[in-house]
Amino acid sequence: YFDFAFSNVIGGAGNPGYQMTEMIKGLLRNEQFRGRFLTVFSELIKTNLSNENVLAEFDELIWTVEDEVSKDREKWEMSETGFYHRIEEFKNFVIENNYDQFCVEKVCKLLNVTPEERLHYFGE
């Protein structure tokens, strides 16, 4: 997701993606904004976006739509197995890839975060 936010790929007619990425890139050239972005991201990755919270939120969302999935799969004569398989794939990806740190790696790479900055913002 971060790759897309910082790319110059236009997703189609009328898609403001390119303009948005240029705006984000411009803001991140501002040292104060960049510092605030890294501070907020660091706080989020330790709280709302931690592996535990992402998995808990995902389970809550699954619980919310589970009845509808059954109806949908029945209507279209599809098995629920694929739905549950994809859920397990996502959960395994979060756990096996230590997803919160995976995101930190992505942000650090995209923003050319120095080792000193990484230590300051992420404590690693």
Contact map, one row per residue, 1 for C-alpha under 8 A:
1111100000000000000000000000000000000000000000000000000000000000000000000000000000000000000000000000000000000000000000000000
1111110000000000000000000000000000000000000000000000000000000000000000000000000000000000000000000000000001100100000000000000
1111111000000000000000000000000000000000000000000000000000000000000000000000000000000000000000000000000000000100000000000000
1111111110000000000000000000000000000000000000000000000000000000000000000000000000000000000000000000000000000000000000000000
1111111000000000100110010000000000000000000000000000000000000000000000000000000000000000000000000000000000000000000000000000
0111111100000000000011011000000000000000000000000000000000000000000000000000000000000000000000000000000000000100000000000000
0011111110000000010010000000000000000000000000000000000000000000000000000000000000000000000000000000000000000000000000000000
0001011111000000110011000000000000000000000000000000000000000000000000000000000000000000000000000000000000000000000000000000
0001001111100000110000000000000000000000000000000000000000000000000000000000000000000000000000000000000000000000000000000000
0000000111110011110000000000000000000000000000000000000000000000000000000000000000000000000000000000000000000000000000000000
0000000011111010100000000000000000000000000000000000000000000000000000000000000000000000000000000000000000000000000000000000
0000000001111110000000000000000000000000000000000000000000000000000000000000000000000000000000000000000000000000000000000000
0000000000111110000000000000000000000000000000000000000000000000000000000000000000000000000000000000000000000000000000000000
0000000000011111000000000000000000000000000000000000000000000000000000000000000000000000000000000000000000000000000000000000
0000000001111111110000000000000000000000000000000000000000000000000000000000000000000000000000000000000000000000000000000000
0000000001000111111100000000000000000000000000000000000000000000000000000000000000000000000000000000000000000000000000000000
0000100111100011111110000000000000000000000000000000000000000000000000000000000000000000000000000000000000000000000000000000
0000001111000011111111000000000000000000000000000000000000000000000000000000000000000000000000000000000000000000000000000000
0000000000000001111111100000000000000000000000000000000000000000000000000000000000000000000000000000000000000000000000000000
0000100000000001111111110000000000000000000000000000000000000000000000000000000000000000000000000000000000000000000000000000
0000111100000000111111111000000000000000000000000000000000000000000000000000000000000000000000000000000000000000000000000000
0000010100000000011111111100000000000000000000000000000000000000000000000000000000000000000000000000000000000000000000000000
0000000000000000001111111110000000000000000000000000000000000000000000000000000000000000000000000000000000000000000000000000
0000110000000000000111111111000000000000000000000000000000000000000000000000000000000000000000000000000000000000000000000000
0000010000000000000011111111100000000000000000000000000000000000000000000000000000000000000000000000000000000000000000000000
0000000000000000000001111111110000000000000000000000000000000000000000000000000000000000000000000000000000000000000000000000
0000000000000000000000111111110011000000000000000000000000000000000000000000000000000000000000000000000000000000000000000000
0000000000000000000000011111111011000000000000000000000000000000000000000000000000000000000000000000000000000000000000000000
0000000000000000000000001111111011000000000000000000000000000000000000000000000000000000000000000000000000000000000000000000
0000000000000000000000000111111111000000000000000000000000000000000000000000000000000000000000000000000000000000000000000000
0000000000000000000000000001111111100000000000000000000000000000000000000000000000000000000000000000000000000000000000000000
0000000000000000000000000000011111110000000000000000000000000000000000000000000000000000000000000000000000000000000000000000
0000000000000000000000000011111111111000000000000000000000000000000000000000000000000000000000000000000000000000000000000000
0000000000000000000000000011111111111100000000000000000000000000000000000000000000000000000000000000000000000000000000000000
0000000000000000000000000000001111111110000000000000000000000000000000000000000000000000000000000000000000000000000000000000
0000000000000000000000000000000111111111000000000000000000000000000000000000000000000000000000000000000000000000000000000000
0000000000000000000000000000000011111111100000000000000000000000000000000000000000000000000000000000000000000000000000000000
0000000000000000000000000000000001111111110000000000000000000000000000000000000000000000000000000000000000000000000000001000
0000000000000000000000000000000000111111111000000000000000000000000000000000000000000000000000000000000000000000000000001000
0000000000000000000000000000000000011111111100000000000000000000000000000000000000000000000000000000000000000000000000000000
0000000000000000000000000000000000001111111110000000000000000000000000000000000000000000000000000000000000000000000000000000
0000000000000000000000000000000000000111111111000000000000000000000000000000000000000000000000000000000000000000000000001100
0000000000000000000000000000000000000011111111100000000000000000000000000000000000000000000000000000000000000000000000000000
0000000000000000000000000000000000000001111111111100000000000000000000000000000000000000000000000000000000000000000000000000
0000000000000000000000000000000000000000111111111100000000000000000000000000000000000000000000000001000100000000000000000000
0000000000000000000000000000000000000000011111111100000000000000000000000000000000000000000000000000000000000000000000000000
0000000000000000000000000000000000000000001111111100100000000000000000000000000000000000000000000000000000000000000000000000
0000000000000000000000000000000000000000000111111100110000000000000000000000000000000000000000000000000000000000000000000000
0000000000000000000000000000000000000000000111111110110000000000000000000000000000000000000000000001000000000000000000000000
0000000000000000000000000000000000000000000111111111110000000000000000000000000000000000000000000011000000000000000000000000
0000000000000000000000000000000000000000000000001111111000000000000000000000000000000000000001100111000000000000000000000000
0000000000000000000000000000000000000000000000000111111100000000000000000000000000000000000000000000000000000000000000000000
0000000000000000000000000000000000000000000000111111111110000000000000000000000000000000000000000000000000000000000000000000
0000000000000000000000000000000000000000000000011111111111000000000000000000000000000000000000000000000000000000000000000000
0000000000000000000000000000000000000000000000000011111111100000000000000000000000000000001001000000000000000000000000000000
0000000000000000000000000000000000000000000000000001111111110000000000000000000000000000000000000000000000000000000000000000
0000000000000000000000000000000000000000000000000000111111111000000000000000000000000000000000000000000000000000000000000000
0000000000000000000000000000000000000000000000000000011111111100000000000000000000000000000000000000000000000000000000000000
0000000000000000000000000000000000000000000000000000001111111110000000000000000000000000000000000000000000000000000000000000
0000000000000000000000000000000000000000000000000000000111111111000000000000000000000000000000000000000000000000000000000000
0000000000000000000000000000000000000000000000000000000011111111100000000000000000000000000000000000000000000000000000000000
0000000000000000000000000000000000000000000000000000000001111111110000000000000000000000000000000000000000000000000000000000
0000000000000000000000000000000000000000000000000000000000111111110000000000000000000000000000000000000000000000000000000000
0000000000000000000000000000000000000000000000000000000000011111111000000000000000000000000000000000000000000000000000000000
0000000000000000000000000000000000000000000000000000000000001111111110000000000000000000000000000000000000000000000000000000
0000000000000000000000000000000000000000000000000000000000000111111111000000000000000000000000000000000000000000000000000000
0000000000000000000000000000000000000000000000000000000000000001111111100000000000000000000000000000000000000000000000000000
0000000000000000000000000000000000000000000000000000000000000000111111110000000000000000000000000000000000000000000000000000
0000000000000000000000000000000000000000000000000000000000000000111111111000000100000000000000000000000000000000000000000000
0000000000000000000000000000000000000000000000000000000000000000011111111100000100000000000000000000000000000000000000000000
0000000000000000000000000000000000000000000000000000000000000000001111111110000000000000000000000000000000000000000000000000
0000000000000000000000000000000000000000000000000000000000000000000111111111000000000000000000000000000000000000000000000000
0000000000000000000000000000000000000000000000000000000000000000000011111111111100000000000000000000000000000000000000000000
0000000000000000000000000000000000000000000000000000000000000000000001111111111000000000000000000000000000000000000000000000
0000000000000000000000000000000000000000000000000000000000000000000000111111110000000000000000000000000000000000000000000000
0000000000000000000000000000000000000000000000000000000000000000000000011111110000000000000000000000000000000000000000000000
0000000000000000000000000000000000000000000000000000000000000000000000001111111000000000000000000000000000000000000000000000
0000000000000000000000000000000000000000000000000000000000000000000000001111111100000000000000000000000000000000000000000000
0000000000000000000000000000000000000000000000000000000000000000000000001100111111100000000000000000000000000000000000000000
0000000000000000000000000000000000000000000000000000000000000000000011001000011111110000000000000000000000000000000000000000
0000000000000000000000000000000000000000000000000000000000000000000000000000001111111000000000000000000000000000000000000000
0000000000000000000000000000000000000000000000000000000000000000000000000000001111111100000000000000000000000000000000000000
0000000000000000000000000000000000000000000000000000000000000000000000000000001111111110000000000000000000000000000000000000
0000000000000000000000000000000000000000000000000000000000000000000000000000000111111111000000000000000000000000000000000000
0000000000000000000000000000000000000000000000000000000000000000000000000000000011111111100000000000000000000000000000000000
0000000000000000000000000000000000000000000000000000000000000000000000000000000001111111110000000000000000000000000000000000
0000000000000000000000000000000000000000000000000000000000000000000000000000000000111111111000000000000000000000000000000000
0000000000000000000000000000000000000000000000000000000000000000000000000000000000011111111100000000000000000000000000000000
0000000000000000000000000000000000000000000000000000000000000000000000000000000000001111111110000000000000000000000000000000
0000000000000000000000000000000000000000000000000000000000000000000000000000000000000111111111000000000000000000000000000000
0000000000000000000000000000000000000000000000000000001000000000000000000000000000000011111111100000000000000000000000000000
0000000000000000000000000000000000000000000000000000000000000000000000000000000000000001111111110000000000000000000000000000
0000000000000000000000000000000000000000000000000000000000000000000000000000000000000000111111111110000000000000000000000000
0000000000000000000000000000000000000000000000000010001000000000000000000000000000000000011111111111000000000000000000000000
0000000000000000000000000000000000000000000000000010000000000000000000000000000000000000001111111110000000000000000000000000
0000000000000000000000000000000000000000000000000000000000000000000000000000000000000000000111111110000000000000000000000000
0000000000000000000000000000000000000000000000000000000000000000000000000000000000000000000011111110110000000000000000000000
0000000000000000000000000000000000000000000000000010000000000000000000000000000000000000000011111111110000000000000000000000
0000000000000000000000000000000000000000000000000110000000000000000000000000000000000000000011111111111000000000000000000000
0000000000000000000000000000000000000000000010001110000000000000000000000000000000000000000001000111111100000000000000000000
0000000000000000000000000000000000000000000000000000000000000000000000000000000000000000000000001111111110000000000000000000
0000000000000000000000000000000000000000000000000000000000000000000000000000000000000000000000001111111111000000000000000000
0000000000000000000000000000000000000000000000000000000000000000000000000000000000000000000000000011111111100000000000000000
0000000000000000000000000000000000000000000010000000000000000000000000000000000000000000000000000001111111110000000000000000
0000000000000000000000000000000000000000000000000000000000000000000000000000000000000000000000000000111111111000000000000000
0100000000000000000000000000000000000000000000000000000000000000000000000000000000000000000000000000011111111100000000000000
0100000000000000000000000000000000000000000000000000000000000000000000000000000000000000000000000000001111111110100000000000
0000000000000000000000000000000000000000000000000000000000000000000000000000000000000000000000000000000111111111110001000000
0000000000000000000000000000000000000000000000000000000000000000000000000000000000000000000000000000000011111111100000000000
0110010000000000000000000000000000000000000000000000000000000000000000000000000000000000000000000000000001111111100000000000
0000000000000000000000000000000000000000000000000000000000000000000000000000000000000000000000000000000000111111100000000000
0000000000000000000000000000000000000000000000000000000000000000000000000000000000000000000000000000000000011111110000000000
0000000000000000000000000000000000000000000000000000000000000000000000000000000000000000000000000000000000111111111011000000
0000000000000000000000000000000000000000000000000000000000000000000000000000000000000000000000000000000000010001111111000000
0000000000000000000000000000000000000000000000000000000000000000000000000000000000000000000000000000000000000000111111100000
0000000000000000000000000000000000000000000000000000000000000000000000000000000000000000000000000000000000000000011111110000
0000000000000000000000000000000000000000000000000000000000000000000000000000000000000000000000000000000000000000111111111000
0000000000000000000000000000000000000000000000000000000000000000000000000000000000000000000000000000000000010000111111111111
0000000000000000000000000000000000000000000000000000000000000000000000000000000000000000000000000000000000000000001111111111
0000000000000000000000000000000000000000000000000000000000000000000000000000000000000000000000000000000000000000000111111110
0000000000000000000000000000000000000110010000000000000000000000000000000000000000000000000000000000000000000000000011111110
0000000000000000000000000000000000000000010000000000000000000000000000000000000000000000000000000000000000000000000001111111
0000000000000000000000000000000000000000000000000000000000000000000000000000000000000000000000000000000000000000000001111111
0000000000000000000000000000000000000000000000000000000000000000000000000000000000000000000000000000000000000000000001100111
